[in-house]
Amino acid sequence: MKIGEVARETGLSVKAIRYYHDIGLVAAPRGDNGYRSYGRVQLAQLQFVARCKALGFSLEQCATLLALNGSERRTAAEVKAMASEQLGQVRDKLDQLRSLERRLSGLVGGCPGGAGAQCSILDTLNGGVR
């Protein structure tokens, strides 16, 4: 399978697939013509990585999960621990985003807008100093 086809099947960009190959995350053998040849195994691995990335896992975590997926010695506890850690990070980010939303909402709500040059948002961003 050619890289463009793999990109369409996985939803990953050609650039990302090449990068994953270059860093050894997913290896595809090169044919006599010098092009990488992707088979079912590589396609499945790249789809797995795409799903991991969609859940916010880092490339390092993707590599670990990919290795665990292919290991008969893995334990579900290892995988759950990684997913639980990721969930905690997502929850922390959500808390940060909610705080940011409250602050921005306060700024927007406190600004009357209008045609004048006076802007309470810019005043706040300037630390109250004009």
C-alpha positions in Angstrom: 0.0 0.0 0.0 1.3 3.5 -0.9 1.7 6.2 1.8 -1.1 8.3 0.3 -3.5 5.4 0.6 -2.3 4.8 4.2 -2.9 8.4 5.0 -6.5 8.2 3.7 -7.2 5.0 5.6 -5.7 6.3 8.9 -6.6 10.0 8.8 -2.9 10.8 9.4 -1.0 13.1 7.2 1.7 11.8 4.9 4.2 13.9 6.8 3.2 12.4 10.1 3.4 8.8 8.7 6.9 9.6 7.4 7.9 11.0 10.7 6.6 8.0 12.6 8.7 5.8 10.3 11.8 8.0 10.7 11.6 7.8 14.6 11.0 4.0 14.4 7.4 4.1 15.8 6.1 2.2 12.8 8.5 0.7 10.3 7.6 -0.1 6.7 10.1 -1.9 4.5 11.3 -0.1 1.4 10.8 -1.7 -2.0 13.3 -2.0 -4.8 12.0 1.4 -6.0 13.0 3.0 -2.7 9.4 3.7 -1.6 8.0 2.5 1.6 5.6 -0.3 1.3 2.8 -0.5 3.9 1.1 -3.7 4.6 -1.8 -4.7 6.9 0.4 -4.8 10.0 1.7 -1.2 9.5 -1.8 0.0 8.6 -3.1 -1.5 11.8 -0.3 0.0 13.8 -0.8 3.5 12.3 -4.6 3.3 13.0 -3.7 2.3 16.5 -1.4 5.3 16.8 -4.0 7.6 15.3 -6.5 6.5 17.9 -4.0 7.0 20.7 -3.2 10.5 19.4 -6.9 11.3 19.2 -7.1 10.5 23.0 -4.2 13.0 23.6 -1.4 10.5 24.2 2.1 11.7 23.4 4.2 9.9 20.8 6.2 8.3 23.6 3.0 7.0 25.2 1.8 5.8 21.8 5.1 3.8 21.4 4.6 2.3 24.8 0.9 1.4 24.1 1.9 0.0 20.8 4.5 -2.2 22.4 2.1 -3.3 25.1 -0.5 -4.1 22.4 2.0 -6.4 20.8 3.2 -8.0 24.0 1.8 -11.3 25.4 3.4 -10.3 28.8 1.4 -7.1 29.2 -1.0 -6.7 32.0 -4.3 -4.8 31.8 -3.1 -2.9 34.9 -0.2 -1.4 33.0 -2.5 -0.1 30.3 -5.1 1.1 32.7 -2.4 3.0 34.7 -1.4 4.8 31.5 -5.0 5.6 30.6 -5.7 6.8 34.1 -2.7 9.1 34.1 -3.9 10.5 30.7 -7.4 11.0 32.1 -6.0 12.9 35.0 -4.1 15.2 32.7 -7.2 15.8 30.6 -9.1 16.6 33.7 -6.4 19.1 34.8 -6.5 20.7 31.4 -10.3 21.0 31.6 -10.0 22.7 35.0 -7.5 25.1 33.5 -9.8 25.8 30.5 -12.8 26.4 32.8 -10.8 28.9 34.8 -9.7 30.6 31.6 -13.3 30.6 30.4 -14.4 32.3 33.7 -11.7 35.0 33.4 -12.4 35.7 29.7 -16.1 35.7 30.3 -15.6 38.3 33.1 -13.5 40.5 30.7 -16.0 40.2 27.9 -19.0 40.7 30.2 -17.4 43.8 31.8 -16.7 45.5 28.5 -19.5 47.7 27.1 -18.0 47.7 23.7 -19.1 50.6 21.6 -17.5 53.1 19.3 -15.3 54.8 21.9 -11.6 54.1 22.3 -11.9 53.2 26.0 -11.6 49.4 26.5 -11.8 47.7 29.8 -10.3 44.5 28.4 -7.1 46.4 27.2 -7.0 48.2 30.6 -7.0 44.9 32.4 -4.4 43.4 30.0 -2.3 46.5 30.7 -2.5 45.9 34.4 -4.9 48.7 34.9 -2.2 51.2 33.7 -2.8 53.3 30.6 
